[in-house]
Amino acid sequence: MYRYDDFDTAFLAERNAQFRAQVERRIAGNLTEDEFKPLRLMNGLYLQLHAYMLRVAIPYGSLDSRKMRKLADLADRWDKGYGHFTTRQNIQYNWPKLKDVPDMLDALAEVGMHAIQTSGNTIRNVTSDHFAGASADEIADPRPYAELIRQWSTDHPEFQFLPRKFKIAITGAPNDRAVVKAHDIGLRMVEKDGKPGFEVIVGGGLGRTPMVGQVIREFVPVTDLLPYLEAIVHVYNRHGRRDNKYKARIKITVHENGLDTIRAEVEEAFLRTRGEFTGVDERVMARIDSQFVTPDFVDGGAEAYDIARADPVFRSWADTNLSEHKHPDYAIVTISLKAHGKTPGDATAEQMRVMADLAETYGHDELRISHQQNVILPHVRKGHLAQVHAELMKAGLGTANIGLASDIIACPGMDYCALATARAIPVAQQIAERVEALRIEHEVGPLQIKISGCINACGHHHVGHIGILGLDRGGVETYQITLGGDATETAEIGQRTGPGFSYEEIVPAIERLMLAYLEHRADENETFLEAYRRLGAAPFKEALYGPEKTRHAA
């Protein structure tokens, strides 16, 4: 894991001191809210529906026990005892007082954390595969490259006032767990002639105009990564629209100009800028690489795991919450922050400390945050899994539902967000409670439900197997359903089914979809998404609207 050096420490101290002075001027009335807004956004501070919200960066989702405990301390001291983990692998505090924010930033700096570029029209927190460095299918750990991108993009003089926010995701595996095709730039590690590099994807994104990204270059050597990214963002900064914020993302730039035109300009800019990076990024990369050291794994312990599986509660959790590790005697543990009826992505300060303790004791002191709003212990010896599970159960973190219907991605919705037009959290809670009451969750199997409380799609509903979009229709909450979305390497945008449902109708509608799947699937091995792709939308629309309305809509 990357450790801040003297430069990083001094940089953060200076930034925090500047912001402290700006906050003091705002409180004293020497700055209006409009004048203060661009200053606070540069430091991750939003003004939400009820209070300020501080978004803290967790670069590429990686942290250790010391950082997790500091996040817990912030929740206890300056918030309401909890934090909310987001789809950008960050954490948000929803109730800080403005006067306390500088102290919060100083406390974060003590452990090498910050809130820089978690907001504003700049390159946001780089996200990555939450199994990075641990997964059996990985070509290489992508996190050193994510760190390289973070250092390059932080306070980049040309890219602080882009036409719109800009998001980059990176994966080192052929199985995409970072949703790279739904980002402004997606990077997928590939090999060519035995050498690693990246397939570069541009123009993905969700929101009002969802699009799957397109490959702009099939292979960029790792030594050319930064100049190629510089070229892309430079071309976007020049051509991206500033007359309409809803058409300002790079996906619109690519769509309006054509991929071939953008590619030609990027290649021209790349040739100009390549020489400026030669030798420099290689030296920086070597220094970064040296800090991402593979843990010393210990052989053995699988026998204890096999014995523990005799316990049906443990076995159920192991079947859903464990993933294959590159070392045969280890497993990747995904800790669910989606206990049935709880707010998706929320963790109390005490739960954060439990996870920190488990990482320190059993997990080589590493944790990851997933874009799916869960927490991962990437390296746990199989012989320790029973102890880990027991501690998670005591902390309310042992829910066995990863990848199932209650493992829902949900934005804050109208409970917190000033942009939201409908509630998202209560809908997610009610769906989770319903599948638990019906006892069908494990029978349904893999199912990604994603909920957004407005058209901005922070809940990634477009790429959910079942997507739910909450809208305001004449002052009434209405929920549209999309089906067939996919967030993986076979990414697709879900298709709208038809008329929306009221707040009271949406949970029964989702229940009907799951029951229709169980009725129509080919066998118990066919997933919801596979069944939808085989059958098409018709049987699911009939389950939602009945045969008469379905025929009429057709």
N, C-alpha and C positions, 0 to 999 in steps of 0.2 A: 504494500500500500504506500502511496506517495506521502512523504513527510515534508512539511513546509521548511524551507531554508530561511536564512536571514533576510533575503530579498522579499520573500513572501510575507514574512512577519512584519517587516517594516512597511510594506505596501498596504497591508490590512490596517495597521495602526494609523497610517496617514489617512486612509479612506474613512475609517471610523471617526477620527477626530474631526474631519471635515463635516461629516454628517451630524455629529453631535452639535456643532456650531449652527448648522442649518436648522436642526430641531429647536434649539434655543431661540433662534430668530422667529420661527413659526409660532412658538408658544407665547413669545413676547408680543406678537402681532406685527412684527416687522416684515413678515412674508405673508401674503395671502395664500389661501389653499391652492389657487391656480398657479401661483409662483412656486409653491412648495412641491406640487405634484411631480414635475419631472425630476426633482432632486430625490424625492422619496422612492420613486420607481427605480432609479438607478441603484437603490439599496434594498430592493425587494419588499418595499412597504406599500401595501394597497389600502384604500379606504373602501371597506365593504359595506354591506347592508346595515350592520349594527355597530361596527367598530373598525379600527384598523386591523389589518392582517399582515403578519410578517411571514414571508416565504423564504425558508432557509435552504440553501443549495446542499445537496448531497451528490457531488459529482459522480456520474456514472453509477450511482446507487451504492457506492462502497463506503463503509465506515467500520470502526472498531469499537470495542467496549467503552473506551474512554470517551469517544464522541457520542455514543448512544447515551451514556450516563449524563453527559452535558445537556443533551436534548431533553432528558427527563428533568434535569434541574431547572431548565428554562420553563418547562411546563408547570412545574410546582411553584416557582418563584414569581413568574410574571404572567402566567396565563391561568387557566382553570383546571390544571392538573392533567391535561392530555394534549396530544398533538395529532395532526391529520396527515398521513402519508399520501402523496399524490401520484398521478400517472406520469409525472416528470421525475419520479424517484426523489422528490424533495419532501420536506415536511413543512406544514403550515401551522402557525399559531393564530387562532381566530380572535383573541381577546386582549392583546397587549395594549397598554396605555402608551400614548405617544412619548411621554417623558421618559419611559423606561426603555424604549427601543435602543438608544445608544448603549445602555448598559448591557442589553441582550447581545448586541453585536460584539461588544468587548469580551463578553463571556465566551461567545463562540470562537473568537480569535484565539483564546487560550488553548484551544484544541485544534487549531487550524481549520476553522469553518467560517463561513460568511454567507451573505445573501446577495452578493454581486451578480448582476445579470440574470436574476430569477424573474425579471420583469422588464418592460420597455421594449423598444424596437431595436433589438440587438440579438446577438447569438446567445441563446438561452443555455441552460444547463444541458450538457451533452449526456444523453442516456445510452445505456448499453444493456446487453444480455445480463440478467440477474444471476445466471449460472456461470458467468465468466470466470475462467481460471479453474473451474471444477468439472465442467460437463464432459462426458465421455465422447461427445460428437464434435468437439471443438478442434479447429485447425490451430488456433493460437489464442491466447488471452487478449481480448481487444482493449482491455482497460489502459495499458500503457499508451495506446494510440488515442484513446479518449482523453487521457491526461495531457498529451501533447496538444490536442485540439483545444482543450480548456486553456492552457497557457497561451497559445497563439491568439485565441479569440478574446481573452480578458482584456478589456480596455483597448482593444484594437482601434487605432485612431480613425480608420476609414469606416468602421462598421458599428459605431455607437448610435447612429441615427439612420438605420435602414428604413426602407419603405414600410416594413412591418416586422413583427417578431420573426425569429429564424431559428428553426429547431433541427438538430442533427442527432441521428441515432446510429449506433455501430454494433455489429455482431461479428463474432469470430467463428460462428458455426453455420453449417448449411441449413439447420432448422432455426428459423427466425423466431426468437423470443423477445425481440426489441422493436417490433412493428416498423422495420426500417422503410417499408414501402409507403408509409403514411406520414413521412417526414419531409421537410424541405430538402434535406440531403439525407439519404440513407447509405450506409457503407456496409457491405457484406464481404467478409474476408474470403478470398479464393486463392487458388494456387495456379501458377502458370510456369511450365518448364521447371517444376520443383521449387519455385520461389513464391513467397507469399505476396499478396497484394490485395487490392479492393475492387470489387464491382461497385460503381458509383451510380446511385439512383437519385434523380431530382424530380421535384414537382409533385411530391405526395402531400397529402394533407386532408383534414376533415372539415369541420365547420360548415359554413353555408354552401360551399361548393366542394363536396368531397371528391378526391381524385387519388388514384393509385399512381405512385411514382413510376417514372420511366428510366431505363438505363441510358445514361449519357455516355458512359465509357465502361466497357466490359472489364478492363484491367488497368489499374494504376499501381505501379510498384510502390511499396511502402516508403521508399525514399522520395517519392514525388507526391506524397499525400497532401502535405501542407500547401505547396504551390498550386496544386490542382483545386483544392478547396478555396484558396485565395482567389483564383481565377473565377470560379463559379459565383462566389459572393460579390466580387467586383462587378461582374456582368449584371447580376441581379440588382445591385445598388444603382447601377446606371440606368437600367430599363424598367425596374419595378415601379408600378403606378403609385403616385402620391396624391392623386386627385380623389381617390375613393378607397377608404381603408378596407372595404369589403372585397376589393379586387387588387389588393396590394401584395398578396403572398406570391412566392415564386411560382406556385402552381399556375396562377393566372398569367404570369409573365411567359412561362413556357407554352401555355395553351394559346395565347394570343400571337406569339411570335413564331411558334413552331419549334419542336425539339431540334431539328437540323440547324436552324438559324442560331439558336442558343448554343448548341454544341460547337459550331464554327467559331463563334466569338469567344467561347471559353477556351478552346484550343489555342487560339491566337493569344489570348491573355496569359495562358499557361506558359507558352514559349517565352513571353516577355519576362514573366516573374520567376521562372524556374531557377535562373542563375542567382537570384538574390537569396535563395534558400540553400543552395548547394553547400554542404559541409556544416552549416549552422544547425539545421534541424536534426542531422545525424548525431551531432555531439549532444544536443539536448535529449534526443531519444535514448542515447546510450545511458545518460544519467538517470532518466526516468525508468528505463528498463531495470536498472540495478536495484530499484526499490520495490519492484513487484516480484518478490521471491516466492517460489513454490514452497509451501510448508513441508516439513520433514514428516512424511506420512509413516505410520506404524503399521506393520503387517499384523494380520490376525484379528480375531474378535467376532468373526461372522457367526461362530457357533452360538454365542450368547444371543445374537439377533434371531437366529432360527428358533431358539428356545422361547424367546419373548413373543414370537408370533403365535404361540399357543393361546395367548390372551386375545379374545375376539375384539376387544376395544382397541388394543394396540395394533392388531392386524388391520383393522379398518382404517386407522390413521396411517399406518405404513403404506397401505395400498394406494392412498390418494396423495399423501403429503411428502412422500419420498421420491427422489429421482436418482437416476444412475450417475455415479461419480466415476471419474477417470481412473481412480484407484479402486480395485475390486473389494477392498475391505472398508470402504467409506461410502457414505450416502450424502446426498444433498437434501437438507430438510427445509421445507417451506412451512413457515409459521403462518397460520391463517389469522388475519385481522378481520374475519367475517363471521364471527360467532352469530348464530341465528338470532335475528332481532336486534343486533347491534349495528352501529354506524360503520359502514365499510371504510376501512383505512384508518380508523381511530385507534390509538393506543394510549393507555394511561401512563403516567410517569412511572408507576410501580411496574407495569408490564414492560416498559422500556428497560428498566433496571434488571428485571428477570432475564430478558433477552441478552442484555450485556453480560450478565453473569454466566449464562449458558455458553455464549461465544468464548468467553475467557477460559472457562473450565473445560469445555468439550469441543470447541470449534476453531482452534488455532487463532482465536481473537479476531475473527472476521465475520461481518454481517453484510447483507445486501438488502436493498429496498427494490422491490419489483415495480414495474409500471402497472401491475395489477393490484397494487396497494396492499401487498403482503411483505413479510420480512423473511429473509433466507439465511440459514446457517449453511454455508457452502461446503464445509469440510467437517463432517461428524463421523467418527469411527463407528462402525456398525455395533460394536460391543457396548457403546455408550447410548444407543438410541432409546433403550427402555428408560434409562434415567432421565434423558432429555424429555421424553414424552410425559413422564410422571410430573416433572417440574412445570411443563407447559399446561398440563391439565389443572394443576393447583392454581395457576395464574389466569385461568380462563382463556388460554391460548391453544388449547388442544383440539379444536374443531377439525374433524376429518372431512374436509369438503373442497380441497384444492382442485380446481378445474370443473367443479360441479355447479349445479344451478344456483346455489346460495353464495358462491364465490363471485359476487357481482362487483363490477366496477361501477362506481356512482360518483358523480360530481357533487359538490355541496348543495347545489340547487338553491331554492328560495329560503332555505334555513340560514344561509350566510351570504350568498353572492348577490351583489347589486344588479348583475346582468340577467339573472335567472328569471324565467317566466313561469316556472312550475316547480313543484317539489320533486326531488329525486331520492333523498335519503329515506323518507318514510315508505316510498314505493319499494325500494330495495329491501328494507326491513320486513315489509309485509310479504313480499315474495319469498324471502328466506324462511319466514315463520310458516308460510303455507306449505312449502315443500317438506319442511320438517314435520308438520302435522300429518301430511299425506303419506309420509314414509316412502316417497318414490325417488328421492334424490339419487341414490346409488343405482337404482334400476334405470333411471334415465341416463346416467353416465355423463361423459364429457359434454358440457353445455356452457357456452359463454354468453351470459346476459350482461349487457352494458346499458347504462342509463345516463342520459344528459338532461339537465333541467332547462336548456335553451339551445338555440341553433348553433352556438359556438362549439358544441360537441366535446366539451372537456371530459365527458364520460365515455368517449370513443364508441358511441352507439352505432355508428356507421359500419364498424367492423365486428360487431357482435353477431354471434349466430342468431340471437334474438336481440335486436336493438330497440330501445325505447327512447323517444324524444318527447319531452314535455314542452308544451306550447300554451300560450294564452290565446284563447279564442273568445273574444267578446267578454273578457273578464272571467272566463271559466278555464280551469286547467284541463287541457286535452292532451292525450298521449298517443302519438303515432307509433306504429310498430313496423320495424324493418326485419327482414329475414335473409339469411344466407350470407351475412358478412363474415369476413375472415381476416384475422390479424397476422397470419403467419406468412411463410414464403410463397403461399398460393393466394395472396391477398385479394380480396374482393370487397366491393361496397355493397352492403345489404340493400335489398329492394323493398320499397314501401308496399305494405299489404293492401291499404285502402283507408277508409275513414278512421279517425282517431277514436279513442275511448276516454270516458270521463275518469276522474280519480277513483271513483268507486268501482268502475268496471275493469280497470287495467289489470289488477291481480287475477281475477277470474279468467280474463282473456289469456294471460300467460299460462295459467293452469290448463286451459283447453289446448293450447299449443303442445304442451308436454304430453298430455294424454293422447292427442292425435298422433304424435311421434311414436308412442308406445304401441298404438294400434297398427300403424302402417309400416313400421320398420321391417326390413327383410329378416333380420334375426337380431339377437341380443348383442352382436358384435358391430352392427351398423350404427354409427353415431348419428346424432341429430343432424349435423351438417351433411353427412353423407346421404342420409335419407332425403333431406331437402334437395340436394343436387340430383338425386336419382328421380324423385317424384315430381319435382317442380313445386310451385306455390299452391296449386289448386287444393289439395287436401287440407293444407294448413289454413288457407283462406276460408274454406268451408267450416273448419272448426271455429274460426273467429267470428264469422258473420252468418253462418247457416247457408244451406244450398241455394235458397232463392236469391239472397243478396249477392252471393258469389256469382251466380249465372248472370245477374243483372249487370254487375261490375264488369264481367268479361265482355 
